[in-house]
Amino acid sequence: MSEYVYILTNPAIPAWVKIGQTNDIRQRIKDLSRDVGVPFAFQEYAHLEVADSQKMESILHDMIKNDYKKRRSINEITMREKEFFELSAEEAYAIFQKVEALVASQGGKAKLVKAEPTDAELADQE
């Protein structure tokens, strides 16, 4: 089974991206977007196919927060960090490219794919 670490965007929060992990990106987007508190559906910007998505997600979250000094959202009730980061999708994609190259240089497998917008997403942008 394939595992993915993804970059999601949402027009309601344009300065932030969601970086998470799943084995089914389409279902994850549906699950996140159906909440009544989310005014617009999430859109996939890119994903990295990896052997261990939980480990890779943790590595990416730490890199973005510590190495790139990007702000991470916090649940103010539980005080737990969430999977949202204050950076553009392009910045996140560049970080994913570096990680893909690093994994390859160490003999591992990682495949970065930039998503093509769906017809519905294109219609929403008009």
Backbone bond lengths (Angstrom), bond angles and torsions (degrees), N, CA, C in turn:
res aa  C-N    CA-C-N  psi(-1)  N-CA   C-N-CA  omega(-1)  CA-C   N-CA-C  phi
1 M - - - 1.455 - - 1.529 108.87 -
2 S 1.316 115.68 137.42 1.454 120.94 179.14 1.525 110.59 -77.12
3 E 1.314 114.51 147.86 1.456 121.54 175.61 1.520 108.15 -126.13
4 Y 1.328 116.09 145.81 1.455 120.88 -173.63 1.521 111.48 -135.46
5 V 1.321 115.09 146.03 1.457 123.07 164.26 1.521 104.45 -112.59
6 Y 1.322 116.77 129.26 1.457 119.85 -169.98 1.524 112.62 -121.18
7 I 1.325 113.85 160.74 1.461 123.22 169.35 1.525 105.80 -115.29
8 L 1.334 116.81 119.24 1.456 121.22 176.20 1.518 109.44 -115.07
9 T 1.315 115.50 146.53 1.458 121.94 174.77 1.525 108.59 -119.35
10 N 1.323 114.89 163.17 1.453 120.45 175.82 1.527 107.88 -148.70
11 P 1.339 117.89 127.47 1.461 120.28 -178.13 1.530 113.42 -59.04
12 A 1.317 118.05 -21.20 1.467 121.07 179.55 1.527 112.15 -74.40
13 I 1.336 117.01 -21.11 1.467 121.50 -179.64 1.539 108.63 -134.97
14 P 1.334 116.98 69.56 1.470 120.47 -171.01 1.526 114.94 -65.82
15 A 1.311 118.77 -21.92 1.469 120.20 -178.36 1.529 112.69 -89.55
16 W 1.325 116.44 3.61 1.466 121.50 -176.25 1.522 110.22 -127.74
17 V 1.343 116.04 152.27 1.458 122.02 171.28 1.521 108.49 -126.20
18 K 1.314 114.91 156.26 1.464 121.15 174.22 1.516 106.80 -105.94
19 I 1.317 116.06 127.58 1.464 121.61 177.40 1.513 107.06 -120.70
20 G 1.328 114.68 113.94 1.458 120.37 -177.26 1.509 110.87 -142.68
21 Q 1.337 115.24 -170.48 1.456 119.88 -178.78 1.520 109.93 -135.48
22 T 1.326 114.90 152.21 1.461 121.31 -178.96 1.526 109.40 -166.73
23 N 1.313 116.04 170.90 1.467 119.86 170.08 1.531 110.74 -110.73
24 D 1.355 116.31 2.50 1.465 121.22 178.09 1.533 108.48 -148.40
25 I 1.323 116.39 94.86 1.464 121.22 -174.34 1.524 111.82 -64.18
26 R 1.328 118.49 -45.58 1.473 121.46 -178.70 1.530 110.75 -58.73
27 Q 1.339 117.01 -44.68 1.462 120.07 179.90 1.522 110.73 -66.55
28 R 1.321 117.24 -38.33 1.464 120.92 179.06 1.531 110.05 -62.62
29 I 1.320 117.02 -42.69 1.467 120.50 178.27 1.526 110.31 -62.64
30 K 1.320 117.01 -43.68 1.468 120.29 178.00 1.525 110.82 -60.11
31 D 1.336 116.55 -45.15 1.461 120.75 -178.98 1.527 111.51 -61.54
32 L 1.319 116.64 -44.30 1.468 120.95 -178.94 1.524 111.84 -69.28
33 S 1.307 117.11 -36.43 1.461 122.33 -172.87 1.514 113.86 -81.76
34 R 1.309 118.58 -15.75 1.472 119.67 -175.89 1.524 113.30 -82.36
35 D 1.311 118.14 -11.76 1.459 121.81 179.21 1.526 109.72 -61.63
36 V 1.333 116.79 135.70 1.465 120.35 -177.82 1.526 111.70 -66.01
37 G 1.310 118.44 -18.58 1.453 121.51 179.37 1.516 113.85 -84.21
38 V 1.328 117.01 1.73 1.468 121.69 -179.26 1.525 107.83 -109.29
39 P 1.348 117.92 109.25 1.460 119.93 -174.13 1.529 114.82 -71.22
40 F 1.340 117.33 -26.41 1.463 121.22 -179.95 1.519 109.42 -132.75
41 A 1.315 115.81 154.32 1.464 120.79 179.82 1.533 110.65 -71.17
42 F 1.316 115.05 147.98 1.462 120.28 172.82 1.521 108.90 -72.12
43 Q 1.330 115.36 153.70 1.461 121.59 178.60 1.520 108.45 -129.29
44 E 1.324 115.57 137.73 1.462 119.10 177.05 1.526 109.34 -76.55
45 Y 1.325 115.86 129.86 1.460 121.11 174.28 1.529 109.57 -95.71
46 A 1.328 116.10 -43.17 1.467 120.96 179.84 1.518 109.13 -166.52
47 H 1.330 115.22 165.83 1.461 119.96 173.01 1.525 109.87 -146.15
48 L 1.307 114.44 155.82 1.445 123.15 177.56 1.523 107.14 -117.14
49 E 1.334 116.30 116.46 1.457 120.29 178.64 1.527 107.47 -84.83
50 V 1.336 115.64 125.43 1.462 121.44 -174.48 1.527 110.58 -139.50
51 A 1.319 115.85 167.77 1.465 121.37 179.41 1.530 111.58 -76.17
52 D 1.333 117.14 -36.80 1.458 121.38 -176.82 1.532 108.64 -131.70
53 S 1.330 116.21 93.25 1.466 120.07 -174.05 1.524 112.50 -69.36
54 Q 1.326 118.45 -32.71 1.464 119.67 179.60 1.525 110.72 -65.37
55 K 1.317 116.83 -43.76 1.463 120.91 178.72 1.529 110.47 -65.30
56 M 1.338 117.09 -44.28 1.458 120.85 -178.67 1.528 111.04 -66.40
57 E 1.321 117.07 -39.21 1.457 120.33 177.17 1.537 110.25 -59.84
58 S 1.304 116.56 -44.74 1.458 121.08 179.46 1.531 111.44 -62.05
59 I 1.316 116.20 -43.11 1.471 121.34 177.98 1.524 110.36 -61.27
60 L 1.320 116.73 -47.65 1.469 120.87 -179.51 1.525 112.05 -63.94
61 H 1.323 117.58 -43.57 1.458 120.47 178.72 1.530 110.47 -59.39
62 D 1.330 116.33 -45.75 1.470 120.41 179.47 1.526 111.33 -63.56
63 M 1.332 116.92 -43.29 1.471 120.60 178.98 1.523 111.50 -59.62
64 I 1.318 115.62 -48.42 1.464 120.02 -175.62 1.530 110.75 -64.78
65 K 1.309 116.13 -42.13 1.463 119.96 -178.67 1.527 111.42 -73.33
66 N 1.324 117.74 -46.75 1.470 121.00 -171.82 1.524 114.06 -90.65
67 D 1.325 118.03 -47.39 1.463 120.80 -176.84 1.527 112.31 -78.88
68 Y 1.327 116.47 -37.62 1.461 120.41 -177.08 1.530 112.15 -99.80
69 K 1.324 116.47 -5.61 1.477 123.08 176.12 1.524 112.83 55.32
70 K 1.334 115.74 40.98 1.461 120.10 178.96 1.525 109.94 -93.20
71 R 1.312 115.08 142.11 1.456 120.77 -178.71 1.525 110.74 -70.70
72 R 1.326 115.48 139.11 1.460 122.66 -179.91 1.528 108.43 -115.88
73 S 1.326 116.71 139.51 1.464 119.60 -179.17 1.527 110.65 -70.42
74 I 1.326 114.57 152.09 1.469 121.16 -179.66 1.521 108.15 -130.82
75 N 1.324 115.82 135.97 1.451 121.49 173.51 1.527 106.16 -73.19
76 E 1.317 117.09 115.46 1.459 120.75 -173.50 1.525 113.38 -72.74
77 I 1.319 117.51 -13.33 1.463 120.44 177.62 1.528 109.98 -85.85
78 T 1.338 116.17 -49.83 1.468 120.21 -177.61 1.522 112.79 -92.72
79 M 1.335 116.27 -14.16 1.466 123.49 -176.47 1.532 112.60 63.42
80 R 1.319 116.92 20.48 1.467 121.48 176.47 1.518 109.54 -90.22
81 E 1.324 114.93 143.43 1.465 119.74 177.28 1.524 109.23 -70.16
82 K 1.328 114.43 144.96 1.456 120.77 178.79 1.527 109.46 -107.77
83 E 1.317 116.99 -179.02 1.472 122.61 -174.73 1.519 113.47 -93.98
84 F 1.316 117.70 22.68 1.461 121.64 179.86 1.520 109.51 -108.02
85 F 1.335 114.85 136.34 1.457 121.27 -178.46 1.521 109.81 -128.90
86 E 1.329 115.26 142.03 1.452 120.41 179.58 1.538 108.71 -84.47
87 L 1.312 114.60 85.53 1.462 122.29 174.16 1.513 108.14 -160.15
88 S 1.312 116.13 158.84 1.462 119.90 -178.59 1.520 110.34 -75.86
89 A 1.314 115.22 160.96 1.471 120.25 176.56 1.520 110.15 -61.13
90 E 1.323 117.15 -35.60 1.465 120.95 179.61 1.523 111.19 -66.15
91 E 1.345 116.96 -40.62 1.465 120.51 176.66 1.531 110.80 -63.76
92 A 1.322 116.22 -43.52 1.464 120.57 179.16 1.528 110.27 -62.46
93 Y 1.324 116.07 -42.11 1.471 120.78 179.98 1.531 110.56 -61.78
94 A 1.325 117.44 -40.83 1.469 121.10 178.46 1.531 110.94 -62.43
95 I 1.327 116.85 -38.01 1.467 120.48 176.74 1.525 109.79 -66.39
96 F 1.326 117.28 -42.62 1.466 121.25 177.48 1.530 110.47 -60.64
97 Q 1.339 117.61 -38.66 1.466 120.63 178.23 1.530 110.78 -61.69
98 K 1.323 116.95 -41.81 1.464 120.94 178.56 1.525 110.93 -63.49
99 V 1.317 116.39 -41.63 1.468 120.78 179.96 1.527 110.29 -66.68
100 E 1.336 116.85 -41.80 1.468 120.38 177.89 1.531 110.22 -58.40
101 A 1.325 117.35 -45.05 1.469 121.67 179.60 1.530 110.94 -65.33
102 L 1.326 116.89 -39.69 1.467 120.65 179.28 1.530 110.91 -64.28
103 V 1.312 116.87 -44.81 1.470 121.04 178.59 1.527 109.80 -60.38
104 A 1.319 116.96 -45.21 1.472 121.45 179.60 1.525 111.10 -62.80
105 S 1.336 117.53 -39.73 1.467 120.89 -178.68 1.529 111.98 -66.38
106 Q 1.327 115.71 -20.81 1.465 120.43 179.09 1.524 111.93 -100.52
107 G 1.332 116.08 13.09 1.462 120.67 176.65 1.513 115.22 82.59
108 G 1.314 117.59 7.76 1.459 120.99 179.61 1.516 111.63 -90.11
109 K 1.330 114.60 177.10 1.459 120.24 179.08 1.513 110.22 -117.18
110 A 1.312 114.83 129.39 1.457 122.53 174.04 1.523 106.56 -153.55
111 K 1.315 115.72 135.45 1.461 120.14 -178.45 1.525 108.59 -127.65
112 L 1.332 115.37 115.98 1.456 121.71 -179.87 1.526 109.77 -92.34
113 V 1.323 116.19 129.96 1.461 122.21 -178.90 1.525 108.73 -129.31
114 K 1.329 116.09 124.31 1.462 120.55 174.32 1.526 107.59 -86.72
115 A 1.299 116.42 128.42 1.462 121.47 -174.94 1.526 111.54 -74.97
116 E 1.297 115.17 145.65 1.464 122.32 172.07 1.522 107.25 -94.40
117 P 1.338 118.31 132.78 1.462 119.31 179.84 1.530 111.28 -62.88
118 T 1.325 114.90 142.39 1.462 120.07 176.28 1.521 109.41 -75.98
119 D 1.325 116.93 167.08 1.464 120.91 177.34 1.526 111.10 -58.82
120 A 1.334 116.23 -39.62 1.480 120.36 179.89 1.518 110.22 -64.86
121 E 1.341 117.73 -41.02 1.460 120.82 179.10 1.527 111.34 -65.62
122 L 1.325 116.21 -39.61 1.468 119.91 177.17 1.517 111.08 -63.91
123 A 1.336 117.18 -40.16 1.457 121.34 179.01 1.532 110.95 -64.70
124 D 1.349 116.73 -38.27 1.466 121.50 178.64 1.520 111.98 -63.97
125 Q 1.335 116.83 -28.47 1.456 121.23 -177.13 1.529 112.31 -78.69
126 E 1.308 117.32 -17.02 1.475 121.45 -177.88 1.507 112.24 -82.82
